[in-house]
Amino acid sequence: MSDPRGDDALIIATFSRRMHLRLEDGAVVNARIKGKKLRPVCGDRVTAVPLDAEEDWLITAVAPRVNELSRQNTRGGHEVLAANLDCLAVVAAGVPAADWFVVDRYLAAAALMNASALLVFNKIDLVDELTAAKPALCRYSQAGYEVIETCADDGRGIAALRRALDGKTSIIVGQSGVGKSSLINRLSSAAGLRTAEISNARKEGRHTTVNSQMIDLPGGGTIVDSPGVRDFAPYIEEPASVARGFIEIDAAAKDCRFGNCRHLREPGCAVKRAVERAAIDERRYESYRRLLALTEKLTQDRF
């Protein structure tokens, strides 16, 4: 019998203002949100009560979050995509062509929300594209990121990816068309996600995931599958925090002469010195500069 104050539950799928919840006893129920102020997302722990006249449940409260993956919209607003995550698996591929700045923005989001991150390069059956990407993948590995090469079509690399995600609550993110849904289908045969072909005209993926959903892994752990985005900027309160999103820049910054160094033109900047001697990849540093400029602009737009 349900507690009259409400039952604890986990949001495992979202459909605008409607949700699927997993109750403490493992049952999955439909739910809707009480009022307009609550903004629960996939991965949230919530309190819910059954409705007498319907089979639906009503979400009445959202528990405090350990962390949240959120992005800034073009007006600098705050949009939460998922909550309470252990790991971000950032997927790139040779087709559509890898946008490394998108990859860097997701990796920065992981660091800023105190979640682990790994880079998944999918479609390694496309040999020419894999060869072209190898230098970039090596640079990420040298910077300290785990890099896993996969092919969702034939299963190569899936065992390594599964080991990296087992026991964790993870989210698969990246450009549309890089094979996120295909990877999840490989990781969990129960997923049954629809996949789409790449548009020949633009070589961009058609969005195949309409709503966020949480999928159980056979060895334990869960994956949040969310819609692909063509433009992602992590929500960052202060531009000064951007450097923490780049693990190699954050490490080098400890030796800067000034504590408020922006790593642009300041004297005694250890980050600039590291870039000059190739200890920090110049392209990663350029991603830092671009994200800093974007964050400064979006921060100004909030006010």
N, C-alpha and C positions, 0 to 999 in steps of 0.2 A: 504493500500500500504506500502511496506517495506521501512524503512529508508535506503537511499543509503549507509550510513556508516555501516549498519548492525543492526540486531535485537538482543535484549537480549533473551537468551534462557537457559534452564536447561537441562543438560545431564541426561537422565533417563534410558539409556541402552548403553552398550558398546560391540562392536564386533571387537576387535583388533583395526584397524584404522578407523572403521566405527562406527557411533553412531546413537541413536535416540534422538531427541531433543523435548522438549515441549516449544513452543513459548509462548509469553506473552498472546496471545488470547486463549491459551489452545490447539491449534493444535499440533499434533505430526508429525514430519517430519524426513526423513532420512538425514544423514549428513556425510560428510567426513572431514578430517583434512587438513588444508593448510600446506604444507611443512612437514618437518620431526622434527622440533624442539618442536612443541607443543605436550604436553602429557596430554590431558584432561582425566578426569576420571568421573565415576558416581558421581553425586552431584555437579559437577562444574557448575558455571554460566559462560556462554560464549557469545561471539558475533559471529553471523553467517549471511551470505548473501545468497540469493537464486541464483542458477545457471541458466542462461538463457536457455541453451540447455537441461537441465535435470530437473527432479523433485527433485533431491538432493539439499541440502544446503551445504555451505562451512563454516567450523569453522575457524575464522580468529584470534581470541584472547580468552584468558582465564582470567577471572576476578581474582583479589587477593582472596586467600582462607582464611576463618576464621580458619580452621584447616584442617588437613589431617591425615588419617590413612595410615601409611606407614610401610613397613618392610625392613629389611636388607637381602640381598641375601648372599650367602656363600662368596662373595668377599667383603662384606661390602657395597655394592651398595645400592642405595635408590630407592625403588619401591613403588609408591603411589597406594593404593587400592581404596580409596574413599575420598571424600572431603566434607567439610561443614556439619559435623555431630554434632548432639546434644547428642546422646546416643549410647553406644555399649551394645548390649544384647549378653552376652557370654553364649553359650549353651553347656552343658555337659550332660552326661547320664551314666547309668550303663552299657549299651552295645552300642557301644564299650566302654571298661572300661575308666572311666574319667582319663584324663591326667591333673592333677592339675597344673603342670608347664605350660602347654599350656594355661590353664585358667588364671593363674597369669600373663602370658606375655600379654594377651589381656587386662586384667584389668589395667596393668601398662601402656599400650598404651593409654587407655582412660584417665587416670590421666594426662599423659604427654601432651596430646593434649587438655586438659581442656574440656573434654566431660564427661558426667555422665556415669555410668556403672551399669549394674545389671547382676546377675547370674541366669540363667534359667537352672533348672535341669529337663530334659525331660524324658519321659518313666517311670513315677512313677507307672505304672501298673506292672512293674517288681519289686515286693515287696522286694525280697531279696537284690537286688542291691540298692534300695532306702534305706533300713535299713543300709546297709554297708556305704552308703554315708552320712548319717545323721550327724555324728560327724563333717565331713568336712564342710557341709553346715552350721552348727551352728557356726563354727569358722569364716566363711565368714560374717555371719550376725553380730557376735560380733565385727568384725573388722570395720563394718560400711557399708557393701554392702547390697543392697536389693536383697533378694533371693526369686525366684518364682518357685514353683514346678508345672510341667505341664505334661499332657498326650495328645499328638496330636491326638491319636487314638480316645479317648472318650471325649475330650474337657475340661477335668479338668484343672483348672488354666488358661485357655485361656482368660477369662474375666479379671482376674487380670493382665495378661501380656498386654492385649489390653489397659487397663487403664494406665499402666506404659509407654506405647509408644505413646498414642494419643497426637497429636499436635506436635510431634517431628520428626526430621529427624534422623532415627536410622539405624544401620546396625546389622544384625544377623551374628555372627561369632562363630567359634568353630570347633572342629574336624569334619572330614567327618563321616557321618553315625549317628550323634546324633539327627537327625530329624529336621534340620533347615528348609528345604523346606516344610516338613509336618506342622511345626508350622506356616509358612507363609501362607500356604493354609488355615489353620484354621483362621488366623487373617484376611485374605482378600480372600473371595471366588473368586474374580476376578483374583487371581494370577495364578491359573492353572499350578503350577509348577510340573514337573515330579519328582516322588520320586523313590528311589531305595531300594532294599533289602540289608541287611547286608550280606557280603560274609561269608558263614559258615566256610570257610577255615581259615580266618584270623580275622573275626569279625571286619573288617574295612569297612567303607562305600565306595561305588563307588561314584565318583564325579557326582552329578546330575545337577549342575548348571555350564554351560559352560561359560556364560558371565554374568557380573554384570548387574543388572537391578533394577530400583526403582519402588516400588509397593505402590499404594495409600491405606491407611487404611480408612475404612468406617467412622470412627469418626474424621477424620483429621489426618494429619501426613503421613509420608512415611517410607518405609523400603527399605534399599538397601540389596539385596540378592546377595552374591558373592560366588565364588567357595570355597569349603572347602579346608583347607590346613592342611597338616600333620606336617609342621614345620613352625612356625611363630616366628620371633624375631622383636620387634618394632625397627624402626630406631631411634637411640638415638645419638645425636651429641657428647655428652661428657659422659663418664662413671659416672662422679659425679652426673649426673641427674637421675640415675637409682633409687635412694632412693625415689624420688618424685613420682615414679610409684606405690609405696606401701603405701597406705594412713596411715596405723598405724605406719609404720616405719618412714615416713616423719614427723608425729606428734611427735613421741618420739625423733627424731633427734634434735629437737630444744633445748633439754637439754644436748646435748653432750658437753664435755669440749672444744673440738676443732671444729671450723666451717667447716673444711675440713675432718672431720671424715668419714672414709669409712665403719665403723661399722663392722670391721673384728677383728683386734687385738689391736686397739688403746686404750690407757688408758682413763678412764672417759667417756666411751661410754654408753649413756643412752639407746640405742637400745639393746645392749648386756644385760644390766641389766633387761630390760623389757622382753627379751626372757627367762632369767634365772628364773624370777618369774612368767612366763607363761602369762604375760600381752600381749605378742606378740606370736602368734603361731609359734612353732619351724619349722614346715613344710613351712610356709610362709617365714620365715627368710631364710630357705635353698633355696627357690625359688629366693629370692633377691640375695643371694650369687652366685647362678648359672647364673642369668641374668647379674649380674655385670661382672663375668668372661667372659661370652659370648660376652658382649658389648666391653670389653677391647680387646678381640681377634679380633673382627670384626673391631674395630676402627684402630687397628694396620694394618690390612689387607688393609685398604683404602690407606695407604701411602707406 
